[in-house]
């Protein structure tokens, strides 16, 4: 894992000292070293967390024949790609990043991206053609932000350094992004909280032609067609692919561990990792028995004969961490499981620099019970998704108005319920009005972009999760809190081959009502104790007693909406 920051300007004006300050702001992403490349109008910076080839030979930026690169992430098939390139190119290091450099020179940007299997965000400056390429992995595991204003391209692994470089203020905020946040619980790509700062979307690359000051974004991956397979054949193929993925992602020149929770997803990863190589696992415990999974975690660890390290998160610590959430994400973010995830990452980082995680299994293998709620499926009603109707079962209608019109005491559980499935359109329009957003603003634009039909199938909802909620909430959460602890987290379920497999297989073979993740559980029965392989889905929630008891008090209505998004402190606003 690493931190990227850079500036390229057609005018030649780059504030180099300011750029260096921005790069240093990413030190938590790369505490092992810092490097930069500069020329007139160009600053390319890199903070390094050394995982492969920890010597100085792996330092970045890397350059050869006028091509300069910085890479964040890991390329899991780099050894195979390197073997194809070694006859034509000289390698100075054993790092996977150098494979990206020579792979681009050999195959071009699209040929390179079609071959890479990994989690990555990288930037290439081809000084010969005066072209910048920015690319992100197909799932969106690693983030990349950018702004393009007045022929000046700025990019960063996190939003905050771009805030600093451009000295952004409240006047630069995109008001529609607040409405998006209230709808989705996050701000969907390509937008951010700022008008002129965007996220590069997963499975895409940006080409910036410096001479023309023009930018073009191209997608490079599309889901495969479904194919017919027997259930037994699917289980066997999944087992083979997951073994291969875990084995690939355990390659590391530094200590590696596994996150272990009480369910199937992390249990399977732990089981395969322990069979491949003796590893230690890391877990979190809660005092509240409704949230605690200690007994199942211990059952799995004992069954696998692996050493487990369990940490307890306490109320005072959780409250302090929650106050830090806005600074971790630099824009509205609502998933409070970031708090125990942060604790888990810090706990693991005391012993290892890399951890494997079970993230992504629920999205690929239909593990959420809500996938099978009949109210989710079928046509949109009145121009909006039935998922968000007032009868959706979450009691969302009127919640925001009660928060606005009554004394503002917002408990975490209320925030979670308000944002879990969005809010009623009437309440969304009320919030939009306070924020100066047109009543005509279509808050469902992201869903329509992903599946522009009127009748939605189970597969469409899987696409919604995979293409939006997974990268924008789950993976964004893990990236930020793990990097705050200088820990690399890898996700074996999200390898190229497993993602393709998930979309090829008919959905009824993946999961069924009351038997969520049926296919994964079939495999798990061979590797885990029955009380784990058959256990129902349990989210990584945070007990009510660990949440802040009060977020605000007597506020104007607009500040209440701002406080929901965690932005008041960033713009110097006050509670009124």
GUTORDREN-930393 format. One line per 4 residues: number of its first residue (from 1); for each residue x, y, z of C-alpha. Coordinates in Angstrom, 3 decimals. Example, Ala and Ser with C-alpha at 12.3 -4.5 7.8 and 13.67 -1.06 7.14 Angstrom:
% residues 2
1> 12.300/-4.500/7.800 ~ 13.670/-1.060/7.140
***
This chain:
% residues 576
1> 0.000/0.000/0.000 ~ 1.137/3.496/-0.727 ~ 0.063/7.117/-1.039 ~ 0.030/8.951/-4.357
5> -0.014/12.696/-4.946 ~ 0.854/14.609/-8.068 ~ 0.335/17.740/-10.146 ~ 0.805/18.322/-13.878
9> 0.061/21.757/-15.318 ~ 0.119/22.912/-18.921 ~ 1.070/26.405/-17.776 ~ 4.131/25.056/-16.002
13> 3.016/26.542/-12.684 ~ 3.209/23.962/-9.918 ~ 3.425/24.934/-6.249 ~ 6.143/22.422/-5.423
17> 6.426/23.186/-1.708 ~ 2.656/22.986/-1.303 ~ 2.687/19.699/-3.240 ~ 5.317/18.315/-0.870
21> 3.153/19.259/2.096 ~ 0.231/17.435/0.494 ~ 2.375/14.353/-0.057 ~ 3.524/14.384/3.557
25> -0.138/14.420/4.552 ~ -0.251/10.858/3.209 ~ 2.571/9.609/5.435 ~ 0.195/7.200/7.202
29> -0.309/5.419/3.863 ~ 3.440/5.063/3.355 ~ 5.592/5.484/6.448 ~ 8.574/3.574/5.001
33> 9.750/6.156/2.512 ~ 9.013/9.164/0.337 ~ 9.997/9.936/-3.251 ~ 9.293/12.550/-5.887
37> 9.909/13.329/-9.538 ~ 9.908/16.949/-10.699 ~ 10.361/18.822/-13.939 ~ 8.843/22.056/-15.187
41> 5.090/21.820/-14.663 ~ 5.321/18.326/-13.133 ~ 5.359/17.008/-9.562 ~ 4.878/13.269/-9.016
45> 5.056/12.107/-5.397 ~ 4.901/8.751/-3.637 ~ 4.729/7.572/-0.024 ~ 5.786/3.944/0.365
49> 4.609/1.103/2.573 ~ 7.166/-1.597/1.745 ~ 5.619/-5.037/1.177 ~ 7.470/-6.567/-1.798
53> 11.199/-5.906/-2.230 ~ 11.609/-3.772/0.856 ~ 15.012/-2.514/-0.368 ~ 15.553/0.907/-1.929
57> 15.345/-0.753/-5.369 ~ 11.582/-0.756/-4.925 ~ 11.330/2.984/-4.239 ~ 9.032/5.130/-6.368
61> 8.499/7.033/-8.586 ~ 10.085/4.588/-11.034 ~ 11.181/5.667/-14.480 ~ 12.585/4.273/-17.707
65> 12.769/5.679/-21.234 ~ 10.704/8.754/-20.389 ~ 7.947/6.816/-18.601 ~ 7.438/7.633/-14.901
69> 5.041/5.665/-12.684 ~ 3.677/5.630/-9.144 ~ 1.622/2.660/-7.957 ~ -0.584/2.073/-4.925
73> -1.546/-1.519/-4.241 ~ -0.439/-5.008/-5.172 ~ -0.345/-6.932/-8.470 ~ -0.914/-10.562/-7.560
77> 0.072/-12.069/-10.912 ~ 3.202/-9.948/-11.271 ~ 5.523/-12.968/-11.369 ~ 3.753/-14.432/-14.393
81> 3.767/-11.075/-16.172 ~ 7.417/-10.514/-15.292 ~ 8.364/-13.816/-16.906 ~ 6.830/-12.546/-20.177
85> 8.810/-9.304/-20.016 ~ 12.224/-10.387/-18.761 ~ 13.585/-11.198/-22.199 ~ 12.958/-7.637/-23.402
89> 13.402/-5.441/-20.319 ~ 15.931/-5.201/-17.512 ~ 14.491/-5.273/-13.992 ~ 16.230/-3.365/-11.206
93> 13.989/-4.685/-8.425 ~ 11.791/-7.535/-7.319 ~ 8.763/-5.270/-6.914 ~ 5.447/-5.642/-8.703
97> 5.421/-1.913/-9.527 ~ 8.295/-2.311/-11.968 ~ 6.187/-4.876/-13.828 ~ 3.561/-2.136/-14.315
101> 6.242/0.162/-15.748 ~ 7.577/-2.294/-18.312 ~ 4.139/-3.772/-18.949 ~ 2.924/-0.360/-20.078
105> 5.922/0.039/-22.376 ~ 5.308/-3.394/-23.900 ~ 1.520/-3.616/-24.129 ~ 0.197/-0.051/-23.830
109> -2.394/0.990/-21.277 ~ -5.252/-1.289/-22.383 ~ -3.005/-4.293/-22.930 ~ -1.556/-3.769/-19.464
113> -4.912/-3.389/-17.731 ~ -6.328/-6.488/-19.431 ~ -3.511/-8.524/-17.867 ~ -3.362/-7.133/-14.309
117> -4.939/-9.026/-11.426 ~ -4.723/-7.093/-8.201 ~ -5.838/-4.140/-6.155 ~ -4.307/-0.986/-7.505
121> -4.458/2.649/-8.433 ~ -1.588/3.951/-10.508 ~ -0.497/7.021/-12.443 ~ 1.765/6.957/-15.516
125> 3.387/10.062/-16.951 ~ 4.599/9.372/-20.487 ~ 6.803/12.411/-21.021 ~ 7.493/11.510/-24.657
129> 3.839/11.786/-25.670 ~ 3.014/14.239/-22.834 ~ 0.214/11.984/-21.694 ~ -0.976/11.023/-18.223
133> -2.761/7.728/-17.574 ~ -4.578/7.168/-14.290 ~ -6.099/3.737/-13.650 ~ -8.012/1.943/-10.926
137> -8.593/-1.786/-10.352 ~ -11.776/-3.348/-11.648 ~ -13.536/-3.535/-8.261 ~ -12.367/-0.226/-6.781
141> -10.337/-1.628/-3.892 ~ -7.811/1.202/-4.069 ~ -8.999/4.832/-4.338 ~ -7.903/7.632/-6.663
145> -9.176/11.234/-6.562 ~ -8.457/13.920/-9.123 ~ -9.285/17.457/-10.180 ~ -8.838/19.060/-13.576
149> -9.111/22.844/-13.462 ~ -7.536/25.381/-15.844 ~ -5.360/22.759/-17.580 ~ -3.980/21.594/-14.217
153> -4.437/17.945/-13.251 ~ -4.062/17.071/-9.556 ~ -4.446/13.563/-8.169 ~ -4.267/11.899/-4.771
157> -4.996/8.650/-2.950 ~ -7.204/10.602/-0.546 ~ -9.346/13.696/-0.839 ~ -7.729/15.823/1.865
161> -4.454/16.606/0.031 ~ -6.420/18.023/-2.922 ~ -8.395/20.147/-0.454 ~ -5.112/21.545/0.796
165> -3.492/22.068/-2.603 ~ -6.490/23.964/-4.021 ~ -7.381/25.596/-0.680 ~ -10.981/24.457/-1.041
169> -13.684/26.048/1.106 ~ -17.397/25.747/1.688 ~ -18.049/27.677/-1.521 ~ -16.483/24.774/-3.453
173> -18.928/22.227/-2.049 ~ -21.307/20.444/-4.416 ~ -24.673/20.722/-2.642 ~ -26.139/17.804/-4.619
177> -23.584/15.540/-2.970 ~ -25.386/15.994/0.357 ~ -28.580/14.731/-1.245 ~ -26.636/11.818/-2.721
181> -25.260/11.040/0.712 ~ -28.726/10.998/2.296 ~ -29.845/8.649/-0.464 ~ -26.993/6.165/-0.611
185> -25.119/6.681/2.719 ~ -22.083/7.654/0.652 ~ -21.365/9.911/-2.315 ~ -21.275/7.743/-5.451
189> -18.440/8.087/-7.960 ~ -17.536/10.014/-9.961 ~ -18.649/12.763/-7.560 ~ -17.194/13.881/-4.252
193> -18.271/16.548/-1.783 ~ -16.526/19.147/-3.989 ~ -17.679/20.452/-7.371 ~ -14.338/20.130/-9.129
197> -12.907/17.038/-7.458 ~ -13.891/13.575/-8.657 ~ -13.210/9.932/-7.966 ~ -11.944/7.781/-10.793
201> -14.494/4.991/-11.081 ~ -13.524/1.314/-10.723 ~ -12.505/-0.602/-13.864 ~ -11.628/2.568/-15.729
205> -8.687/4.701/-16.745 ~ -8.309/8.398/-17.466 ~ -6.146/9.657/-20.322 ~ -5.027/13.281/-20.040
209> -3.444/14.861/-23.105 ~ -1.373/17.739/-21.757 ~ -0.948/19.538/-25.099 ~ -4.713/19.625/-25.719
213> -5.687/19.845/-22.037 ~ -8.254/17.150/-22.754 ~ -9.256/14.202/-20.610 ~ -11.055/11.028/-21.605
217> -12.264/8.218/-19.316 ~ -12.575/4.666/-20.641 ~ -13.920/1.526/-18.988 ~ -11.858/-1.615/-19.448
221> -13.894/-4.468/-17.885 ~ -17.453/-5.733/-18.348 ~ -19.161/-8.579/-16.539 ~ -19.163/-11.915/-18.418
225> -22.228/-13.697/-19.758 ~ -23.919/-16.325/-17.587 ~ -23.191/-19.979/-18.295 ~ -24.801/-23.265/-17.280
229> -23.028/-25.418/-14.682 ~ -23.948/-28.133/-12.224 ~ -24.009/-27.288/-8.539 ~ -21.178/-29.705/-7.823
233> -19.117/-28.228/-10.626 ~ -19.648/-24.729/-9.218 ~ -18.503/-25.756/-5.740 ~ -15.398/-27.444/-7.136
237> -14.502/-24.464/-9.321 ~ -15.022/-21.991/-6.492 ~ -12.828/-24.070/-4.188 ~ -10.036/-24.162/-6.773
241> -10.261/-20.425/-7.476 ~ -10.354/-19.413/-3.819 ~ -7.368/-21.611/-2.975 ~ -5.459/-20.028/-5.850
245> -6.439/-16.511/-4.818 ~ -5.472/-16.977/-1.168 ~ -2.160/-18.508/-2.171 ~ -1.368/-15.611/-4.530
249> -2.331/-12.972/-2.004 ~ -0.168/-14.473/0.724 ~ 2.990/-13.504/-1.180 ~ 4.754/-10.956/1.004
253> 8.227/-10.021/2.181 ~ 6.815/-8.848/5.546 ~ 4.679/-10.544/8.258 ~ 1.112/-11.423/7.190
257> -2.045/-12.336/9.118 ~ -5.795/-12.845/8.612 ~ -8.855/-11.060/10.006 ~ -11.093/-13.645/11.662
261> -14.714/-13.006/12.531 ~ -17.430/-15.449/13.477 ~ -18.852/-16.139/10.025 ~ -18.183/-18.086/6.857
265> -16.391/-15.433/4.789 ~ -13.351/-14.757/6.957 ~ -13.436/-18.315/8.311 ~ -12.853/-19.769/4.851
269> -10.003/-17.364/4.134 ~ -8.429/-18.266/7.490 ~ -8.844/-21.989/6.822 ~ -7.147/-21.830/3.424
273> -4.403/-19.517/4.680 ~ -3.635/-21.800/7.605 ~ -3.384/-24.798/5.267 ~ -1.050/-22.910/2.938
277> 1.186/-21.420/5.609 ~ 1.004/-21.051/9.357 ~ -0.535/-17.625/10.007 ~ -1.970/-15.819/13.000
281> -5.480/-14.380/13.048 ~ -6.861/-11.156/14.547 ~ -10.326/-10.468/15.939 ~ -12.454/-7.948/17.843
285> -14.686/-8.657/20.829 ~ -17.590/-6.652/22.299 ~ -19.046/-6.734/25.815 ~ -22.567/-6.843/24.349
289> -23.533/-10.501/23.645 ~ -25.872/-9.434/20.812 ~ -22.857/-8.147/18.883 ~ -20.046/-10.291/20.206
293> -18.813/-13.244/18.134 ~ -16.060/-14.409/20.461 ~ -17.401/-17.924/20.928 ~ -17.667/-18.640/17.197
297> -14.288/-17.006/16.560 ~ -12.708/-19.212/19.221 ~ -14.478/-22.241/17.776 ~ -13.011/-21.532/14.335
301> -9.525/-20.786/15.667 ~ -9.500/-23.994/17.732 ~ -10.784/-26.006/14.768 ~ -8.061/-24.576/12.503
305> -5.392/-24.828/15.232 ~ -4.280/-21.257/14.550 ~ -3.196/-18.629/17.058 ~ -5.836/-15.942/17.420
309> -5.316/-12.473/18.910 ~ -8.534/-10.986/20.320 ~ -8.928/-7.321/21.247 ~ -11.810/-5.754/23.184
313> -13.164/-2.380/22.099 ~ -14.562/-0.273/24.939 ~ -17.090/2.556/25.015 ~ -14.720/5.425/25.789
317> -12.327/4.420/23.029 ~ -15.169/3.968/20.532 ~ -16.525/7.432/21.290 ~ -13.129/9.030/20.742
321> -12.659/7.159/17.465 ~ -16.093/8.207/16.200 ~ -15.142/11.836/16.600 ~ -12.228/11.153/14.233
325> -14.389/9.725/11.448 ~ -14.731/12.977/9.432 ~ -10.968/13.434/9.294 ~ -10.464/9.864/8.064
329> -12.769/10.247/5.078 ~ -12.735/14.005/4.318 ~ -16.317/13.768/3.076 ~ -19.639/12.433/4.388
333> -19.517/8.769/5.394 ~ -22.031/6.896/7.521 ~ -20.758/3.359/8.158 ~ -20.049/3.220/11.880
337> -18.415/-0.192/11.534 ~ -15.385/1.907/10.571 ~ -14.793/2.224/14.324 ~ -14.346/-1.482/15.210
341> -12.583/-1.994/11.857 ~ -10.088/0.718/12.812 ~ -9.535/-0.988/16.162 ~ -9.061/-4.349/14.431
345> -6.503/-2.893/12.000 ~ -4.564/-1.215/14.793 ~ -4.620/-4.457/16.774 ~ -3.203/-6.423/13.817
349> -0.660/-3.746/12.857 ~ 1.206/-4.343/16.121 ~ 2.334/-7.722/14.746 ~ 1.948/-7.736/10.944
353> 2.010/-5.357/7.969 ~ -0.477/-7.288/5.787 ~ -3.833/-8.935/6.544 ~ -6.254/-10.947/4.428
357> -9.938/-10.084/4.772 ~ -13.241/-11.738/3.861 ~ -14.738/-8.564/2.337 ~ -16.641/-8.884/-0.932
361> -18.187/-12.318/-0.369 ~ -21.633/-10.965/0.536 ~ -21.798/-8.852/-2.618 ~ -20.558/-11.566/-4.984
365> -22.414/-14.503/-3.447 ~ -25.656/-12.761/-2.428 ~ -25.119/-12.923/1.307 ~ -27.404/-10.106/2.410
369> -30.936/-11.238/3.394 ~ -32.314/-8.018/1.850 ~ -31.461/-9.399/-1.597 ~ -34.466/-11.699/-1.206
373> -36.963/-9.157/0.106 ~ -39.753/-9.261/-2.465 ~ -40.259/-5.540/-2.056 ~ -36.814/-4.989/-3.547
377> -37.646/-6.742/-6.789 ~ -39.924/-5.649/-9.589 ~ -40.686/-2.278/-11.170 ~ -39.877/1.163/-9.881
381> -42.874/2.960/-8.393 ~ -43.623/6.500/-9.339 ~ -40.154/7.018/-10.775 ~ -38.323/5.724/-7.719
385> -37.094/2.327/-6.590 ~ -39.449/0.231/-4.516 ~ -36.453/-0.432/-2.254 ~ -36.814/3.118/-1.023
389> -40.565/3.208/-0.620 ~ -42.079/4.245/2.686 ~ -43.305/0.684/3.143 ~ -39.819/-0.813/2.824
393> -39.901/-2.009/6.394 ~ -37.229/0.349/7.700 ~ -39.735/3.005/8.768 ~ -37.733/5.621/6.898
397> -40.544/8.001/6.007 ~ -40.563/10.933/8.352 ~ -37.358/10.034/10.217 ~ -35.408/12.952/8.818
401> -38.269/15.363/9.480 ~ -38.391/14.208/13.097 ~ -34.665/14.769/13.377 ~ -35.082/18.211/11.864
405> -38.216/19.331/13.688 ~ -37.496/17.955/17.155 ~ -34.614/18.514/19.524 ~ -31.582/17.195/17.667
409> -30.315/14.239/19.679 ~ -29.045/11.755/17.100 ~ -28.008/8.352/18.299 ~ -25.917/6.070/16.126
413> -28.629/3.475/15.689 ~ -30.988/6.160/14.359 ~ -28.396/7.394/11.914 ~ -27.866/3.848/10.671
417> -31.598/3.295/10.155 ~ -32.081/6.644/8.457 ~ -29.308/6.025/5.977 ~ -29.385/2.269/5.469
421> -31.840/2.409/2.598 ~ -32.067/6.123/1.950 ~ -34.932/8.368/2.951 ~ -38.392/8.950/1.554
425> -38.422/11.234/-1.548 ~ -40.515/13.830/0.301 ~ -37.886/14.070/3.015 ~ -35.108/14.107/0.440
429> -36.759/17.061/-1.305 ~ -37.043/18.837/2.048 ~ -33.322/18.359/2.659 ~ -32.560/19.446/-0.920
433> -34.591/22.614/-0.417 ~ -32.600/23.577/2.671 ~ -29.379/22.978/0.747 ~ -30.450/24.957/-2.318
437> -30.750/21.895/-4.599 ~ -33.516/21.812/-7.200 ~ -36.570/19.690/-6.392 ~ -36.062/18.119/-9.809
441> -32.682/16.652/-8.910 ~ -32.826/12.889/-9.584 ~ -31.355/11.302/-6.497 ~ -31.540/7.833/-8.063
445> -29.182/8.700/-10.912 ~ -26.559/6.143/-9.854 ~ -28.963/3.219/-9.825 ~ -30.357/4.212/-13.212
449> -26.823/4.437/-14.553 ~ -26.072/0.883/-13.403 ~ -29.386/-0.669/-14.518 ~ -31.433/1.717/-16.694
453> -34.505/-0.543/-16.798 ~ -37.911/-0.284/-15.175 ~ -38.037/-3.861/-13.856 ~ -35.195/-4.877/-11.571
457> -34.023/-8.432/-11.084 ~ -31.964/-10.020/-8.334 ~ -28.917/-9.640/-10.570 ~ -29.555/-5.904/-10.904
461> -29.465/-5.508/-7.139 ~ -26.252/-7.503/-7.101 ~ -24.858/-5.025/-9.638 ~ -25.944/-2.114/-7.453
465> -24.017/-3.561/-4.506 ~ -20.964/-4.579/-6.533 ~ -20.592/-1.413/-8.588 ~ -21.560/1.177/-6.000
469> -21.953/0.200/-2.333 ~ -18.992/-2.208/-2.316 ~ -16.343/0.243/-3.577 ~ -17.854/3.415/-2.143
473> -18.645/2.177/1.359 ~ -17.173/-1.208/2.264 ~ -13.843/-0.946/0.464 ~ -13.478/2.783/1.105
477> -13.956/2.134/4.818 ~ -11.354/-0.615/4.930 ~ -8.855/1.380/2.867 ~ -9.040/4.486/5.057
481> -8.933/2.817/8.469 ~ -6.278/0.262/7.502 ~ -4.075/2.958/6.009 ~ -4.513/5.071/9.139
485> -2.747/2.162/10.826 ~ -0.225/1.671/7.967 ~ -1.639/-1.818/7.399 ~ -2.244/-3.388/3.995
489> -5.523/-5.326/3.710 ~ -5.996/-7.780/0.831 ~ -9.311/-9.240/-0.318 ~ -9.018/-12.731/-1.889
493> -12.731/-12.911/-2.810 ~ -12.229/-9.987/-5.200 ~ -9.619/-11.544/-7.469 ~ -10.369/-11.259/-11.187
497> -11.195/-14.942/-11.593 ~ -13.582/-15.105/-8.620 ~ -15.394/-11.927/-9.705 ~ -15.820/-13.372/-13.213
501> -16.975/-16.683/-11.743 ~ -19.588/-14.968/-9.593 ~ -21.132/-13.217/-12.573 ~ -20.969/-16.298/-14.816
505> -22.878/-18.535/-12.392 ~ -26.681/-18.377/-12.308 ~ -27.823/-16.547/-9.195 ~ -29.961/-19.433/-7.941
509> -26.781/-21.503/-7.590 ~ -25.115/-18.804/-5.516 ~ -27.805/-18.194/-2.939 ~ -31.456/-18.679/-2.021
513> -33.966/-17.153/0.434 ~ -33.081/-18.366/3.903 ~ -29.912/-19.976/2.500 ~ -27.841/-16.931/1.711
517> -24.398/-17.680/0.232 ~ -25.523/-21.255/-0.328 ~ -22.634/-22.032/-2.691 ~ -20.025/-20.602/-0.346
521> -21.504/-22.495/2.602 ~ -21.360/-25.754/0.651 ~ -17.637/-25.244/0.314 ~ -17.267/-24.042/3.901
525> -18.738/-27.280/5.264 ~ -15.450/-28.960/4.311 ~ -13.261/-26.462/6.152 ~ -15.166/-25.029/9.131
529> -17.129/-26.325/12.138 ~ -20.862/-26.633/11.507 ~ -21.803/-23.919/14.011 ~ -19.882/-21.522/11.753
533> -20.621/-22.850/8.247 ~ -24.363/-22.912/8.989 ~ -24.534/-19.707/11.033 ~ -26.743/-16.855/9.758
537> -25.339/-13.611/8.427 ~ -24.275/-11.190/11.163 ~ -23.113/-7.714/10.257 ~ -20.077/-6.067/11.802
541> -22.179/-3.646/13.793 ~ -21.288/-1.472/16.739 ~ -23.265/-1.867/19.985 ~ -25.457/1.086/21.019
545> -23.529/1.610/24.237 ~ -20.358/2.260/22.205 ~ -21.950/4.988/20.100 ~ -21.798/8.663/20.870
549> -24.839/9.475/22.947 ~ -25.309/12.858/21.349 ~ -24.115/14.399/18.086 ~ -25.648/17.812/18.402
553> -28.244/20.011/20.037 ~ -30.313/23.039/19.044 ~ -29.258/23.653/15.445 ~ -30.750/25.440/12.477
557> -32.232/22.959/10.003 ~ -29.443/23.398/7.479 ~ -26.766/22.787/10.083 ~ -28.570/19.620/11.136
561> -28.170/18.240/7.636 ~ -24.532/19.342/7.596 ~ -23.967/17.733/10.968 ~ -25.395/14.478/9.624
565> -22.636/14.528/7.045 ~ -19.884/15.341/9.500 ~ -18.798/18.514/7.722 ~ -19.437/21.280/10.267
569> -15.991/21.121/11.813 ~ -14.284/21.098/8.426 ~ -15.830/24.408/7.377 ~ -15.661/26.098/10.756
573> -19.414/26.000/11.208 ~ -20.929/26.128/14.655 ~ -23.939/24.638/16.339 ~ -26.646/27.272/16.596
***
